[in-house]
Amino acid sequence: MPRNIEKDLHEEAKRRKHILESGLKLFSEHGIESVSMNAVAAAAGVGPTTLFKYFHNKEQLVIAISGMAWKNVWLETLSQYGEKQFSEFTAYKMIRIYTSSLIHIYQEHPEILRFSGNYKTFICHQRTKAEDLGEHLEPLKPIQTMFHQAYIRAKTDHSIRTDISEDVLFTSVAIGMLAIAERYAQGIIWANHGGENHIQELEIVQEMILNWCAGENADVTPETI
């Protein structure tokens, strides 16, 4: 009988997705460095040969996992607010949505934040070239676009400050809030209450960031929030 090419492609995609999900679970629980490719293959229920068919080394696997995780996060955000609505939001509200989404990830998908924090260390140690990070960077483009749109919009709606550069806004807010959320998810920020969640602390950080973004002269009203 002739092979069903469409079915084969579907099975390939399904198997690849299962490998990525298995890798995310292991890496988020035990760290990337300490988990072998054989362990990922075993967790995914495939042989090492099959795993290496999809990913030639751990570096490729880790980059693909990051791309999958952040793509899913962005799709979830879009489904909640609707892509069309973003064109109507003030700059301030866009920043609020981003920071709130990280708190949501901390609550619902802390494994992504644990993996993400470890991912950066691994990639730096591997000295991964920028041109090899495409599968990781592509899902992040909508977030960068959102911050760019917010900065441009702020020049007319004045809901956040524009006395700083767009790059400073992005690194201070997007990367800063993410880094703090990652640390809390990883449990490496000291706190008196140990294993309890840190949603309250993240909400305080969010408030500080929003106040800083608003600045002294920004026109933040109930409508902008």
Buried (B, 14 or more C-beta within 10 A) or exposed (E): EEEEEEEEEEEEEEBBEBBBBBBBBBBBEEBBEEBEBEBBBBBBEBEEEEBBEBBEEBBBBBBBBBBBBBBEBBEBBBEEBEEEEBEEBBBBBBBBBBBBBBBBBBEEBBBBBBBBBBBEEBBEEBEBEEEEBEBBBEBBEBBEEBBEBBBEBBEEBBBBBBEBEBEEBBEBBBEBBBEBBBBBBBEEEEEEEEEEEBEEBBEEBBEEBBEBBBBEEBBBEEEBE
